[in-house]
Amino acid sequence: MPPPDSQRQHDPGGRSEDTDVRPMTGTRPAWWSAAAVALGAGLLAVACSSGSTPASGTSPSGTPSASASATPTATTLVCQDAANLRTSLHNLTHSSVSKGDVTQLKSNLAQVRTDLTTLITDAKGQWQAQTSALKAALDKLQTAISDLSSSPSASNVAGVVAALGGVATSGGSLLTTVSTRCPSASPS
């Protein structure tokens, strides 16, 4: 217990006494955005790598599901493509964002594009709305990375962080949709 004549430095309401604390402006939104992207990607990885489906390609009602019509090899290939995309999305959305990290961001972005193109090809037109949304998010991210590369500033870092959030969201939507066909696909 503190002595009776001491001043309390902090109260439960979050206010500080006798301290000169100024709110951080400019850096907090970028930090929160990066944390939100990391948390969202982590939750996405957990959600997409767990789950189960009925055995032998049947739905709970006993009728063949849509994935049963695809050949096992094609399904396996699409599921591996989804796992590869999940891994590359994770690497991209967990990249550091600063002027010095532009090369790694570009490399991770290129890998996501490659993995997305492979998935689109092997899925033969399935999930077009989700793949188009991810492509658009990747285009926005590429623009934001170019802006950061040519003019490093706090606002351009925030632009990259926001674009990464868009990629995480649209990538998560695609992987959630794909998980109905490949619920146990996981990065190797």
C-alpha positions in Angstrom: 0.0 0.0 0.0 1.5 3.4 -0.9 2.2 6.0 1.8 -0.8 8.3 2.5 1.1 11.4 1.3 2.0 10.0 -2.1 0.2 11.0 -5.3 -1.5 8.5 -7.5 0.1 8.5 -10.9 -2.6 6.6 -12.8 -6.3 6.0 -12.2 -8.5 3.2 -13.6 -10.1 5.6 -16.0 -6.9 5.9 -17.9 -6.1 9.5 -16.9 -2.6 10.3 -15.8 -1.8 12.9 -13.1 1.4 14.9 -13.0 2.7 13.6 -16.3 3.1 15.3 -19.6 1.6 12.7 -21.9 0.7 13.8 -25.4 -1.4 11.6 -27.7 0.6 10.1 -30.5 -0.8 11.3 -33.8 0.0 9.8 -37.2 1.7 6.6 -35.9 -1.2 5.1 -33.9 -3.5 4.5 -36.9 -0.7 2.8 -38.9 0.1 0.7 -35.9 -3.5 -0.3 -35.3 -3.9 -1.1 -39.0 -0.9 -3.3 -39.0 -2.0 -5.1 -35.9 -5.5 -5.5 -37.3 -4.0 -7.0 -40.5 -1.8 -9.4 -38.6 -4.6 -10.4 -36.3 -7.0 -10.9 -39.3 -4.5 -12.9 -41.2 -3.8 -15.1 -38.2 -7.5 -15.7 -37.6 -7.9 -16.4 -41.3 -5.1 -19.0 -41.2 -6.6 -20.7 -38.2 -10.2 -20.6 -39.7 -9.1 -21.9 -43.1 -6.9 -24.7 -41.9 -9.5 -26.3 -39.7 -12.8 -27.9 -40.3 -14.2 -31.1 -41.7 -16.4 -32.3 -44.5 -18.6 -35.3 -45.1 -16.6 -38.3 -46.4 -16.6 -39.5 -50.0 -17.7 -36.3 -51.7 -21.3 -36.3 -50.4 -23.2 -33.6 -48.7 -24.9 -34.1 -45.4 -28.1 -35.2 -47.2 -26.2 -38.0 -48.9 -26.3 -36.4 -52.4 -23.0 -35.9 -54.3 -21.5 -32.5 -53.7 -20.1 -30.2 -56.3 -16.5 -31.3 -55.4 -17.4 -34.9 -56.2 -18.0 -34.0 -59.8 -14.3 -32.8 -60.1 -11.7 -35.4 -60.5 -9.7 -36.2 -57.4 -6.5 -35.0 -59.1 -8.1 -31.6 -60.1 -9.5 -31.2 -56.5 -6.1 -32.0 -55.0 -4.4 -29.6 -57.3 -6.8 -26.8 -56.5 -6.5 -27.5 -52.8 -2.7 -27.4 -53.1 -3.0 -24.1 -55.0 -5.2 -22.7 -52.2 -2.6 -23.8 -49.6 0.1 -22.1 -51.6 -1.9 -18.9 -51.9 -2.7 -19.0 -48.2 1.0 -19.2 -47.4 2.0 -16.4 -49.8 -0.9 -14.2 -48.5 0.4 -14.8 -45.0 3.9 -13.8 -46.0 2.6 -10.7 -47.7 0.3 -9.5 -45.0 3.0 -10.1 -42.4 5.6 -8.1 -44.2 7.2 -5.1 -42.6 6.2 -1.8 -44.1 8.9 0.9 -44.5 11.0 2.3 -47.3 13.7 -0.3 -46.6 11.2 -3.1 -47.0 9.9 -2.2 -50.5 11.9 -5.0 -52.3 10.5 -7.7 -50.0 7.0 -6.3 -50.3 7.3 -6.4 -54.1 8.7 -10.0 -54.0 5.9 -11.2 -51.7 3.3 -9.4 -53.9 4.7 -11.1 -57.0 4.4 -14.5 -55.3 0.8 -13.9 -54.3 0.0 -12.9 -57.9 1.7 -16.1 -59.2 -0.2 -18.3 -56.7 -3.5 -16.6 -57.5 -3.0 -17.0 -61.3 -2.3 -20.7 -60.7 -5.4 -21.2 -58.6 -7.5 -19.3 -61.2 -6.2 -21.5 -64.0 -6.6 -24.8 -62.1 -10.1 -23.9 -60.7 -11.3 -23.2 -64.2 -13.4 -20.1 -63.6 -14.7 -21.0 -60.1 -14.8 -18.2 -57.5 -14.6 -15.4 -60.1 -16.1 -12.7 -57.9 -13.6 -13.4 -55.1 -10.5 -13.8 -57.4 -11.4 -10.5 -59.1 -11.7 -8.8 -55.8 -8.3 -10.1 -54.7 -6.8 -9.0 -58.0 -8.2 -5.5 -57.5 -6.8 -5.4 -54.0 -3.4 -6.5 -55.2 -3.5 -3.7 -57.9 -4.2 -1.1 -55.1 -1.3 -2.6 -53.0 1.1 -2.4 -56.0 0.2 1.3 -56.5 0.7 2.0 -52.8 4.1 0.2 -52.8 5.1 2.2 -55.8 4.1 5.4 -54.0 6.1 4.4 -51.0 9.1 3.6 -53.1 9.1 6.9 -54.9 8.1 9.1 -51.9 8.7 7.6 -48.5 6.4 9.3 -46.0 4.1 8.4 -43.1 1.1 8.8 -45.3 2.5 6.4 -48.0 3.3 3.9 -45.2 -0.3 4.2 -44.0 -1.4 3.7 -47.6 0.5 0.5 -47.9 -0.8 -0.7 -44.5 -4.4 0.1 -45.6 -3.9 -1.7 -48.9 -2.5 -4.7 -47.1 -5.7 -4.7 -45.0 -7.7 -4.8 -48.3 -5.6 -7.7 -49.5 -6.1 -9.6 -46.2 -9.9 -9.0 -46.4 -10.3 -10.1 -50.1 -7.8 -12.9 -49.7 -9.7 -14.1 -46.6 -13.0 -14.0 -48.5 -11.5 -16.1 -51.3 -9.9 -18.6 -49.0 -13.2 -19.0 -47.0 -15.1 -19.7 -50.2 -12.4 -22.2 -51.4 -12.5 -23.9 -48.0 -15.9 -25.3 -48.8 -14.1 -27.4 -51.4 -10.8 -27.7 -49.7 -11.5 -27.5 -45.9 -8.3 -29.3 -44.8 -5.9 -27.7 -47.3 -3.0 -26.3 -45.3 0.3 -24.9 -46.2 3.1 -27.5 -46.3 
